[in-house]
Amino acid sequence: MSEQMLANCGKFFGVGVGPGDPSLLTIRAAEVLKQVDVVCIPRSRAENDSVAMKVASAYIAKTAEIMEVLTPMVRDAETLEAEWQRGAEKIAKYLLSGKNVAFITIGDAMLFSTYTYLMKKVREIIPGVAVESIPGVTSFSAAAAYLNEALAEGSEKLAIIPAIDDPEQLREIFAQFSNVVLMKVAGKYDQIVNVLAELGLKDNAVYMSRIGYPEQFVSFDLDSLRGTKLDYLSLLLVKREGF
């Protein structure tokens, strides 16, 4: 691509909008959302509304065009690659027309985010395109702040597990790490609690969901949640030394 085309190309932003409380967006995130021409929002087929859009909507310019990028909640690599490619191609068209584009994502832009996959593909389509990634507050850091409990202190080790397929793996994880954040626990919750109980850690854990939202929920009684339908946006914070 010629230097002239790149000079006329828009800039691509990845914006972490935090865990759910609109007041936790960074100043830089708010500045960008007020200025960009296009805001891309991730949306799964299961969602009625984009979670990220609910958080960021107050900061988005009324003149901004809104574009949805489908992010199916599946693990099939081919399906995901196809959707990321389609999304990146849409984004690239806006950028090549000279428009600045922001992709918003809950939490942090560079941690378990669809944005990182889209960014790579946009760069493949437009080598040399200007990109700025804006960090956001993670759900687990917001959880720790709400509880006034450190995620880790001194020489303690901290593990962040995005979604565990086999809860039995927790035995090895807790043998190495003092503190563990288990994200997206809804699907394997009962099995996870069973392992925590066997390890003597069930009473050293807290369940939190929708952190930063009006419907935020916190419980130290893990047994009370067995067999219930849990929110997708949920986590367990486990501290070997307890709370």
Backbone as CSV, one residue per row, in Angstrom:
resi,resn,N_x,N_y,N_z,CA_x,CA_y,CA_z,C_x,C_y,C_z
1,MET,0.840,-1.197,0.000,0.000,0.000,0.000,0.875,1.248,0.000
2,SER,0.502,2.218,-0.815,1.312,3.422,-0.947,1.244,4.278,0.311
3,GLU,2.273,5.113,0.484,2.302,6.008,1.643,1.137,6.995,1.598
4,GLN,0.761,7.384,0.395,-0.341,8.335,0.246,-1.657,7.726,0.726
5,MET,-1.877,6.446,0.370,-3.102,5.771,0.808,-3.134,5.623,2.319
6,LEU,-1.975,5.301,2.895,-1.911,5.181,4.357,-2.146,6.523,5.034
7,ALA,-1.633,7.572,4.429,-1.800,8.915,4.991,-3.275,9.313,5.024
8,ASN,-4.050,8.812,4.056,-5.473,9.147,3.976,-6.354,8.149,4.726
9,CYS,-5.715,7.124,5.275,-6.449,6.063,5.968,-6.817,6.499,7.383
10,GLY,-7.946,6.018,7.870,-8.353,6.324,9.233,-7.547,5.524,10.237
11,LYS,-7.768,5.793,11.504,-7.062,5.117,12.594,-8.002,4.134,13.280
12,PHE,-7.458,2.984,13.646,-8.246,1.945,14.303,-7.932,1.924,15.799
13,PHE,-8.990,2.021,16.602,-8.847,2.025,18.063,-9.504,0.776,18.658
14,GLY,-8.848,0.200,19.632,-9.470,-0.832,20.456,-9.690,-0.234,21.828
15,VAL,-10.940,-0.181,22.263,-11.264,0.539,23.495,-11.843,-0.401,24.542
16,GLY,-11.087,-0.621,25.618,-11.620,-1.359,26.747,-12.525,-0.449,27.557
17,VAL,-13.785,-0.869,27.746,-14.748,0.015,28.416,-14.984,-0.380,29.879
18,GLY,-14.168,-1.308,30.389,-14.266,-1.648,31.798,-15.304,-2.711,32.094
19,PRO,-15.545,-2.987,33.376,-16.363,-4.124,33.776,-17.872,-3.921,33.705
20,GLY,-18.339,-2.685,33.679,-19.788,-2.490,33.627,-20.269,-1.148,34.134
21,ASP,-19.495,-0.517,34.972,-19.839,0.807,35.501,-19.304,1.859,34.531
22,PRO,-20.178,2.645,33.891,-19.709,3.646,32.925,-18.706,4.631,33.495
23,SER,-18.732,4.849,34.807,-17.797,5.796,35.412,-16.375,5.248,35.480
24,LEU,-16.197,3.964,35.177,-14.873,3.361,35.221,-14.156,3.384,33.877
25,LEU,-14.753,3.974,32.859,-14.024,4.186,31.611,-12.880,5.160,31.861
26,THR,-11.771,4.949,31.167,-10.656,5.878,31.313,-10.973,7.177,30.572
27,ILE,-10.243,8.223,30.930,-10.408,9.509,30.244,-10.093,9.364,28.768
28,ARG,-9.040,8.603,28.451,-8.665,8.404,27.046,-9.757,7.677,26.281
29,ALA,-10.365,6.665,26.895,-11.448,5.934,26.238,-12.608,6.869,25.914
30,ALA,-12.976,7.714,26.872,-14.071,8.655,26.652,-13.739,9.646,25.533
31,GLU,-12.495,10.126,25.513,-12.061,11.066,24.471,-12.207,10.446,23.081
32,VAL,-11.741,9.224,22.943,-11.775,8.557,21.637,-13.206,8.331,21.175
33,LEU,-14.063,7.858,22.079,-15.445,7.560,21.709,-16.211,8.807,21.294
34,LYS,-15.814,9.949,21.804,-16.464,11.203,21.434,-16.027,11.699,20.059
35,GLN,-14.891,11.169,19.566,-14.294,11.729,18.352,-14.383,10.837,17.117
36,VAL,-14.471,9.519,17.299,-14.390,8.631,16.140,-15.648,8.716,15.276
37,ASP,-15.484,8.321,14.020,-16.593,8.354,13.063,-17.473,7.114,13.154
38,VAL,-16.844,5.985,13.499,-17.562,4.710,13.530,-17.219,3.976,14.826
39,VAL,-18.243,3.409,15.463,-18.035,2.586,16.651,-18.528,1.178,16.342
40,CYS,-17.615,0.208,16.458,-17.957,-1.195,16.237,-18.292,-1.832,17.570
41,ILE,-19.385,-2.553,17.609,-19.782,-3.203,18.852,-19.846,-4.718,18.645
42,PRO,-19.272,-5.482,19.565,-19.370,-6.944,19.473,-20.757,-7.389,19.895
43,ARG,-21.274,-8.392,19.206,-22.605,-8.880,19.568,-22.733,-10.345,19.191
44,SER,-23.139,-11.152,20.149,-23.401,-12.557,19.863,-24.861,-12.697,19.460
45,ARG,-25.170,-13.797,18.813,-26.566,-14.019,18.380,-27.493,-14.119,19.581
46,ALA,-26.949,-14.499,20.721,-27.775,-14.700,21.910,-28.127,-13.389,22.614
47,GLU,-27.399,-12.329,22.321,-27.611,-11.065,23.027,-28.730,-10.241,22.389
48,ASN,-29.582,-9.672,23.219,-30.562,-8.716,22.718,-29.902,-7.361,22.502
49,ASP,-28.974,-7.038,23.368,-28.239,-5.781,23.284,-26.771,-6.061,23.569
50,SER,-25.908,-5.236,23.006,-24.484,-5.375,23.260,-24.174,-4.884,24.665
51,VAL,-23.490,-5.716,25.449,-23.102,-5.339,26.807,-22.170,-4.134,26.764
52,ALA,-21.191,-4.179,25.858,-20.228,-3.079,25.756,-20.922,-1.770,25.386
53,MET,-21.939,-1.867,24.523,-22.658,-0.661,24.100,-23.415,-0.038,25.275
54,LYS,-23.982,-0.866,26.135,-24.700,-0.348,27.293,-23.769,0.471,28.186
55,VAL,-22.536,-0.008,28.318,-21.568,0.671,29.177,-21.082,1.972,28.549
56,ALA,-20.824,1.938,27.238,-20.152,3.061,26.577,-21.077,4.074,25.923
57,SER,-22.354,3.780,25.830,-23.265,4.601,25.023,-23.262,6.083,25.402
58,ALA,-23.102,6.377,26.685,-23.146,7.781,27.127,-21.977,8.592,26.589
59,TYR,-20.914,7.916,26.170,-19.709,8.611,25.708,-19.603,8.677,24.188
60,ILE,-20.445,7.956,23.491,-20.350,7.882,22.028,-21.039,9.082,21.397
61,ALA,-20.354,9.711,20.459,-20.915,10.880,19.773,-22.200,10.510,19.039
62,LYS,-23.174,11.401,19.064,-24.449,11.139,18.395,-24.289,11.007,16.890
63,THR,-23.229,11.590,16.374,-22.994,11.536,14.925,-22.275,10.257,14.491
64,ALA,-21.796,9.476,15.446,-21.034,8.278,15.104,-21.932,7.202,14.503
65,GLU,-21.398,6.528,13.505,-22.104,5.398,12.911,-21.812,4.160,13.746
66,ILE,-22.850,3.357,13.985,-22.696,2.144,14.787,-22.690,0.926,13.867
67,MET,-21.676,0.102,14.018,-21.555,-1.105,13.213,-21.405,-2.311,14.117
68,GLU,-22.210,-3.338,13.906,-22.116,-4.544,14.718,-21.146,-5.542,14.093
69,VAL,-20.384,-6.202,14.946,-19.512,-7.290,14.527,-19.988,-8.540,15.250
70,LEU,-20.375,-9.535,14.486,-20.894,-10.760,15.093,-19.764,-11.530,15.766
71,THR,-19.966,-11.863,17.033,-18.970,-12.641,17.794,-19.696,-13.846,18.389
72,PRO,-19.907,-14.885,17.590,-20.668,-16.044,18.059,-20.007,-16.717,19.245
73,MET,-20.821,-17.184,20.183,-20.306,-17.826,21.392,-20.112,-19.323,21.120
74,VAL,-19.163,-19.599,20.244,-18.831,-20.970,19.875,-17.319,-21.143,19.941
75,ARG,-16.859,-22.390,19.892,-15.429,-22.647,19.933,-14.904,-23.195,18.603
76,ASP,-15.803,-23.343,17.637,-15.378,-23.846,16.345,-14.466,-22.827,15.670
77,ALA,-13.213,-23.212,15.426,-12.201,-22.283,14.923,-12.577,-21.706,13.564
78,GLU,-13.122,-22.529,12.673,-13.459,-22.054,11.328,-14.569,-21.014,11.374
79,THR,-15.574,-21.265,12.215,-16.682,-20.309,12.349,-16.186,-18.973,12.882
80,LEU,-15.359,-19.021,13.908,-14.824,-17.797,14.493,-13.936,-17.045,13.504
81,GLU,-13.066,-17.769,12.809,-12.178,-17.136,11.834,-12.974,-16.429,10.750
82,ALA,-14.043,-17.072,10.294,-14.869,-16.494,9.234,-15.536,-15.205,9.696
83,GLU,-16.055,-15.200,10.922,-16.723,-14.003,11.440,-15.717,-12.884,11.701
84,TRP,-14.539,-13.237,12.225,-13.510,-12.218,12.454,-13.061,-11.603,11.133
85,GLN,-12.935,-12.444,10.109,-12.527,-11.944,8.799,-13.573,-10.998,8.225
86,ARG,-14.854,-11.382,8.339,-15.931,-10.507,7.845,-15.932,-9.178,8.591
87,GLY,-15.765,-9.260,9.910,-15.739,-8.035,10.696,-14.566,-7.154,10.323
88,ALA,-13.395,-7.748,10.140,-12.196,-6.985,9.786,-12.344,-6.329,8.414
89,GLU,-12.972,-7.013,7.492,-13.167,-6.444,6.151,-14.096,-5.230,6.198
90,LYS,-15.133,-5.309,7.032,-16.032,-4.161,7.195,-15.279,-2.973,7.793
91,ILE,-14.503,-3.259,8.811,-13.728,-2.212,9.474,-12.738,-1.589,8.496
92,ALA,-12.065,-2.425,7.711,-11.069,-1.947,6.760,-11.676,-1.001,5.724
93,LYS,-12.896,-1.285,5.303,-13.553,-0.406,4.316,-13.734,1.002,4.884
94,TYR,-14.156,1.077,6.136,-14.313,2.391,6.766,-12.964,3.095,6.892
95,LEU,-11.961,2.347,7.314,-10.630,2.941,7.482,-10.087,3.450,6.150
96,LEU,-10.254,2.682,5.091,-9.744,3.079,3.772,-10.488,4.281,3.208
97,SER,-11.689,4.520,3.723,-12.448,5.703,3.290,-12.069,6.934,4.106
98,GLY,-11.106,6.749,5.034,-10.618,7.881,5.824,-11.290,8.063,7.162
99,LYS,-12.149,7.119,7.548,-12.870,7.257,8.820,-12.104,6.579,9.959
100,ASN,-12.165,7.215,11.124,-11.579,6.630,12.327,-12.590,5.676,12.961
101,VAL,-12.118,4.498,13.345,-13.009,3.441,13.820,-12.557,2.955,15.198
102,ALA,-13.526,2.787,16.099,-13.230,2.243,17.426,-14.024,0.960,17.636
103,PHE,-13.342,-0.068,18.083,-14.016,-1.306,18.483,-14.056,-1.326,20.005
104,ILE,-15.260,-1.422,20.578,-15.392,-1.396,22.029,-15.546,-2.810,22.572
105,THR,-14.939,-3.037,23.739,-14.991,-4.354,24.352,-15.027,-4.206,25.863
106,ILE,-15.808,-5.034,26.533,-15.855,-4.958,27.987,-14.510,-5.388,28.559
107,GLY,-14.212,-4.899,29.753,-12.938,-5.202,30.378,-11.794,-4.489,29.701
108,ASP,-10.709,-5.213,29.485,-9.504,-4.661,28.885,-9.400,-5.098,27.430
109,ALA,-8.944,-4.193,26.582,-8.885,-4.464,25.150,-7.921,-5.579,24.786
110,MET,-6.907,-5.809,25.615,-5.857,-6.762,25.267,-5.897,-8.050,26.081
111,LEU,-7.008,-8.316,26.754,-7.108,-9.516,27.582,-8.365,-10.302,27.224
112,PHE,-8.186,-11.467,26.601,-9.302,-12.325,26.216,-10.361,-11.560,25.434
113,SER,-9.925,-10.760,24.491,-10.842,-9.895,23.753,-10.867,-10.220,22.263
114,THR,-12.060,-10.166,21.672,-12.200,-10.335,20.227,-11.406,-9.275,19.478
115,TYR,-11.221,-8.145,20.107,-10.491,-7.049,19.461,-9.115,-7.472,18.971
116,THR,-8.401,-8.269,19.747,-7.034,-8.632,19.359,-7.020,-9.439,18.064
117,TYR,-8.038,-10.276,17.856,-8.121,-11.050,16.615,-8.460,-10.138,15.440
118,LEU,-9.408,-9.221,15.664,-9.784,-8.283,14.611,-8.616,-7.374,14.242
119,MET,-7.875,-6.923,15.255,-6.738,-6.048,15.008,-5.728,-6.723,14.085
120,LYS,-5.431,-7.981,14.347,-4.478,-8.712,13.505,-4.963,-8.803,12.064
121,LYS,-6.251,-9.076,11.897,-6.786,-9.229,10.544,-6.869,-7.893,9.812
122,VAL,-7.201,-6.827,10.540,-7.220,-5.496,9.919,-5.812,-5.134,9.453
123,ARG,-4.815,-5.461,10.249,-3.427,-5.182,9.875,-2.990,-6.002,8.664
124,GLU,-3.559,-7.194,8.516,-3.245,-8.001,7.338,-3.851,-7.373,6.082
125,ILE,-5.055,-6.827,6.224,-5.732,-6.204,5.085,-5.097,-4.867,4.734
126,ILE,-4.720,-4.095,5.784,-4.112,-2.769,5.584,-2.778,-2.731,6.327
127,PRO,-1.727,-3.270,5.753,-0.421,-3.223,6.423,0.000,-1.776,6.679
128,GLY,0.427,-1.520,7.911,0.872,-0.176,8.247,-0.215,0.728,8.788
129,VAL,-1.456,0.234,8.891,-2.542,1.058,9.408,-2.237,1.489,10.847
130,ALA,-2.618,2.714,11.190,-2.405,3.223,12.544,-3.392,2.566,13.507
131,VAL,-2.874,2.043,14.604,-3.700,1.357,15.599,-3.348,1.874,16.986
132,GLU,-4.373,2.103,17.807,-4.154,2.468,19.210,-5.065,1.615,20.084
133,SER,-4.465,0.912,21.027,-5.221,0.066,21.954,-5.293,0.747,23.311
134,ILE,-6.507,0.893,23.818,-6.730,1.630,25.060,-7.147,0.658,26.158
135,PRO,-6.353,0.556,27.217,-6.657,-0.418,28.270,-7.912,-0.056,29.049
136,GLY,-8.511,-1.078,29.644,-9.701,-0.872,30.460,-9.597,-1.637,31.764
137,VAL,-10.418,-1.289,32.720,-10.453,-1.968,34.014,-11.024,-3.370,33.823
138,THR,-10.344,-4.387,34.337,-10.835,-5.758,34.212,-11.882,-6.071,35.268
139,SER,-12.678,-7.091,35.003,-13.712,-7.487,35.958,-13.104,-7.951,37.278
140,PHE,-11.975,-8.664,37.198,-11.394,-9.187,38.444,-10.715,-8.104,39.267
141,SER,-10.158,-7.075,38.613,-9.588,-5.974,39.391,-10.702,-5.147,40.023
142,ALA,-11.820,-5.009,39.321,-12.976,-4.308,39.892,-13.561,-5.104,41.052
143,ALA,-13.556,-6.433,40.924,-14.068,-7.290,41.995,-13.224,-7.144,43.261
144,ALA,-11.912,-7.179,43.086,-11.014,-7.041,44.227,-11.175,-5.679,44.888
145,ALA,-11.325,-4.643,44.064,-11.503,-3.297,44.605,-12.803,-3.195,45.392
146,TYR,-13.866,-3.800,44.863,-15.157,-3.775,45.561,-15.042,-4.447,46.925
147,LEU,-14.303,-5.554,46.977,-14.154,-6.307,48.226,-13.105,-5.708,49.164
148,ASN,-12.317,-4.744,48.633,-11.173,-4.212,49.375,-10.210,-5.330,49.763
149,GLU,-9.995,-6.233,48.811,-9.093,-7.366,49.004,-8.062,-7.375,47.883
150,ALA,-6.801,-7.558,48.237,-5.742,-7.596,47.228,-5.843,-8.857,46.382
151,LEU,-5.609,-8.716,45.095,-5.534,-9.897,44.232,-4.310,-10.731,44.587
152,ALA,-3.223,-10.070,44.921,-2.000,-10.747,45.341,-1.132,-9.754,46.095
153,GLU,-0.385,-10.264,47.046,0.528,-9.432,47.828,1.891,-10.100,47.923
154,GLY,2.923,-9.268,48.039,4.272,-9.790,48.248,4.695,-10.770,47.178
155,SER,5.054,-11.968,47.596,5.530,-12.989,46.662,4.427,-13.937,46.205
156,GLU,3.165,-13.641,46.541,2.064,-14.506,46.120,1.952,-14.533,44.597
157,LYS,1.580,-15.697,44.071,1.367,-15.840,42.636,-0.126,-15.766,42.334
158,LEU,-0.443,-15.183,41.196,-1.835,-15.025,40.779,-2.046,-15.664,39.415
159,ALA,-3.078,-16.495,39.293,-3.433,-17.118,38.013,-4.787,-16.583,37.548
160,ILE,-4.884,-16.254,36.263,-6.139,-15.818,35.654,-6.544,-16.894,34.653
161,ILE,-7.634,-17.599,34.929,-8.087,-18.700,34.076,-9.364,-18.255,33.359
162,PRO,-9.357,-18.150,32.024,-10.500,-17.594,31.302,-11.760,-18.441,31.359
163,ALA,-11.645,-19.733,31.163,-12.786,-20.647,31.215,-12.197,-22.050,31.232
164,ILE,-12.437,-22.775,32.300,-11.780,-24.074,32.463,-12.678,-25.198,31.954
165,ASP,-12.141,-26.038,31.087,-12.911,-27.152,30.538,-12.988,-28.319,31.523
166,ASP,-11.873,-28.585,32.191,-11.813,-29.703,33.124,-11.472,-29.185,34.514
167,PRO,-12.474,-29.064,35.393,-12.224,-28.543,36.741,-11.174,-29.327,37.517
168,GLU,-10.906,-30.569,37.132,-9.878,-31.344,37.813,-8.498,-30.695,37.668
169,GLN,-8.331,-29.899,36.617,-7.059,-29.199,36.411,-6.768,-28.193,37.521
170,LEU,-7.812,-27.838,38.265,-7.631,-26.867,39.350,-6.691,-27.391,40.424
171,ARG,-6.613,-28.698,40.569,-5.732,-29.272,41.588,-4.285,-28.864,41.312
172,GLU,-3.884,-28.952,40.069,-2.521,-28.566,39.701,-2.329,-27.058,39.798
173,ILE,-3.359,-26.315,39.388,-3.265,-24.850,39.419,-3.079,-24.350,40.851
174,PHE,-3.881,-24.892,41.788,-3.787,-24.435,43.177,-2.533,-24.946,43.877
175,ALA,-1.880,-25.937,43.289,-0.604,-26.395,43.841,0.503,-25.397,43.526
176,GLN,0.266,-24.543,42.522,1.290,-23.597,42.087,0.969,-22.144,42.421
177,PHE,-0.323,-21.826,42.556,-0.727,-20.426,42.725,-1.492,-20.215,44.031
178,SER,-1.154,-19.124,44.716,-1.816,-18.786,45.973,-3.217,-18.233,45.749
179,ASN,-3.365,-17.478,44.679,-4.635,-16.819,44.388,-5.020,-17.088,42.941
180,VAL,-6.301,-17.349,42.714,-6.760,-17.705,41.371,-8.064,-16.983,41.057
181,VAL,-8.132,-16.426,39.849,-9.375,-15.866,39.322,-9.894,-16.830,38.263
182,LEU,-11.099,-17.332,38.465,-11.735,-18.219,37.494,-12.841,-17.434,36.801
183,MET,-12.677,-17.179,35.513,-13.652,-16.403,34.759,-14.601,-17.337,34.002
184,LYS,-15.798,-16.836,33.706,-16.793,-17.591,32.932,-17.023,-18.971,33.556
185,VAL,-17.437,-18.968,34.803,-17.564,-20.216,35.562,-18.949,-20.853,35.466
186,ALA,-19.891,-20.190,34.831,-21.278,-20.657,34.847,-21.431,-22.088,34.336
187,GLY,-20.739,-22.423,33.261,-20.925,-23.729,32.636,-20.417,-24.900,33.444
188,LYS,-19.410,-24.679,34.300,-18.798,-25.769,35.062,-18.865,-25.500,36.570
189,TYR,-19.808,-24.675,36.967,-19.809,-24.183,38.345,-19.833,-25.301,39.389
190,ASP,-20.793,-26.222,39.293,-20.930,-27.254,40.320,-19.667,-28.110,40.435
191,GLN,-19.080,-28.452,39.272,-17.856,-29.260,39.292,-16.694,-28.487,39.916
192,ILE,-16.629,-27.189,39.631,-15.569,-26.349,40.214,-15.708,-26.299,41.731
193,VAL,-16.924,-26.121,42.207,-17.156,-26.052,43.655,-16.804,-27.382,44.311
194,ASN,-17.090,-28.493,43.634,-16.728,-29.809,44.179,-15.223,-29.903,44.401
195,VAL,-14.450,-29.457,43.416,-12.996,-29.511,43.531,-12.508,-28.580,44.636
196,LEU,-13.079,-27.384,44.704,-12.688,-26.441,45.753,-12.970,-27.027,47.138
197,ALA,-14.101,-27.707,47.257,-14.445,-28.321,48.539,-13.432,-29.400,48.921
198,GLU,-13.049,-30.220,47.953,-12.077,-31.286,48.215,-10.700,-30.739,48.576
199,LEU,-10.385,-29.552,48.042,-9.091,-28.930,48.324,-9.124,-28.076,49.587
200,GLY,-10.295,-27.991,50.226,-10.431,-27.172,51.420,-10.443,-25.683,51.134
201,LEU,-10.838,-25.310,49.907,-10.798,-23.903,49.495,-12.186,-23.296,49.257
202,LYS,-13.227,-24.085,49.461,-14.573,-23.597,49.152,-14.942,-22.364,49.976
203,ASP,-14.493,-22.335,51.227,-14.807,-21.196,52.096,-13.813,-20.052,51.928
204,ASN,-12.864,-20.231,51.025,-11.880,-19.182,50.732,-12.134,-18.591,49.350
205,ALA,-13.389,-18.623,48.931,-13.741,-18.163,47.588,-14.989,-17.290,47.632
206,VAL,-15.122,-16.454,46.623,-16.306,-15.612,46.483,-16.760,-15.630,45.029
207,TYR,-18.063,-15.712,44.848,-18.665,-15.658,43.513,-19.183,-14.248,43.274
208,MET,-18.892,-13.705,42.096,-19.398,-12.377,41.736,-19.855,-12.384,40.286
209,SER,-20.944,-11.700,40.020,-21.431,-11.580,38.647,-21.889,-10.149,38.374
210,ARG,-21.853,-9.794,37.087,-22.286,-8.459,36.639,-21.619,-7.357,37.460
211,ILE,-20.312,-7.475,37.634,-19.571,-6.522,38.454,-19.641,-5.126,37.850
212,GLY,-20.058,-4.166,38.644,-20.173,-2.798,38.169,-21.528,-2.445,37.586
213,TYR,-22.397,-3.435,37.417,-23.746,-3.192,36.901,-24.719,-2.994,38.072
214,PRO,-25.880,-2.413,37.818,-26.867,-2.264,38.904,-27.269,-3.613,39.506
215,GLU,-27.240,-4.674,38.685,-27.639,-6.001,39.159,-26.457,-6.827,39.665
216,GLN,-25.384,-6.172,40.043,-24.206,-6.871,40.578,-24.619,-7.803,41.720
217,PHE,-23.998,-9.001,41.724,-24.333,-10.004,42.735,-23.047,-10.572,43.332
218,VAL,-23.034,-10.714,44.657,-21.860,-11.220,45.371,-22.314,-12.265,46.386
219,SER,-21.605,-13.417,46.418,-21.949,-14.428,47.415,-20.710,-15.211,47.837
220,PHE,-20.549,-15.368,49.163,-19.494,-16.216,49.710,-20.022,-17.631,49.983
221,ASP,-21.327,-17.820,49.800,-21.960,-19.123,50.024,-22.061,-19.844,48.680
222,LEU,-21.003,-20.527,48.302,-20.967,-21.152,46.983,-21.990,-22.278,46.848
223,ASP,-22.250,-22.996,47.918,-23.209,-24.105,47.854,-24.611,-23.619,47.499
224,SER,-24.952,-22.416,47.911,-26.308,-21.903,47.674,-26.590,-21.678,46.195
225,LEU,-25.551,-21.656,45.375,-25.722,-21.387,43.950,-25.681,-22.655,43.099
226,ARG,-25.483,-23.776,43.730,-25.456,-25.037,42.983,-26.792,-25.271,42.268
227,GLY,-26.720,-25.742,41.042,-27.932,-26.092,40.297,-28.740,-24.914,39.796
228,THR,-28.230,-23.693,39.959,-28.957,-22.513,39.492,-28.361,-22.018,38.173
229,LYS,-29.131,-21.253,37.449,-28.652,-20.670,36.199,-27.840,-19.421,36.531
230,LEU,-26.556,-19.459,36.219,-25.664,-18.369,36.571,-25.380,-17.480,35.372
231,ASP,-25.051,-16.241,35.656,-24.795,-15.264,34.606,-23.499,-15.575,33.867
232,TYR,-23.494,-15.337,32.567,-22.278,-15.546,31.769,-21.147,-14.665,32.277
233,LEU,-21.472,-13.425,32.692,-20.461,-12.488,33.182,-20.238,-12.719,34.674
234,SER,-19.621,-13.843,34.986,-19.412,-14.196,36.381,-17.997,-14.721,36.589
235,LEU,-17.550,-14.679,37.827,-16.216,-15.184,38.163,-16.184,-15.667,39.602
236,LEU,-15.136,-16.447,39.877,-14.827,-16.853,41.249,-13.428,-16.342,41.574
237,LEU,-13.304,-15.688,42.696,-11.994,-15.246,43.191,-11.678,-16.143,44.393
238,VAL,-10.555,-16.870,44.289,-10.169,-17.822,45.331,-8.812,-17.410,45.888
239,LYS,-8.747,-17.288,47.218,-7.514,-16.922,47.900,-7.170,-18.019,48.901
240,ARG,-6.021,-18.632,48.737,-5.636,-19.758,49.585,-5.671,-19.391,51.069
241,GLU,-5.287,-18.145,51.390,-5.248,-17.691,52.786,-6.606,-17.168,53.253
242,GLY,-7.587,-17.130,52.358,-8.928,-16.683,52.716,-9.090,-15.179,52.674
243,PHE,-10.281,-14.738,52.982,-10.618,-13.317,52.952,-10.662,-12.751,54.371
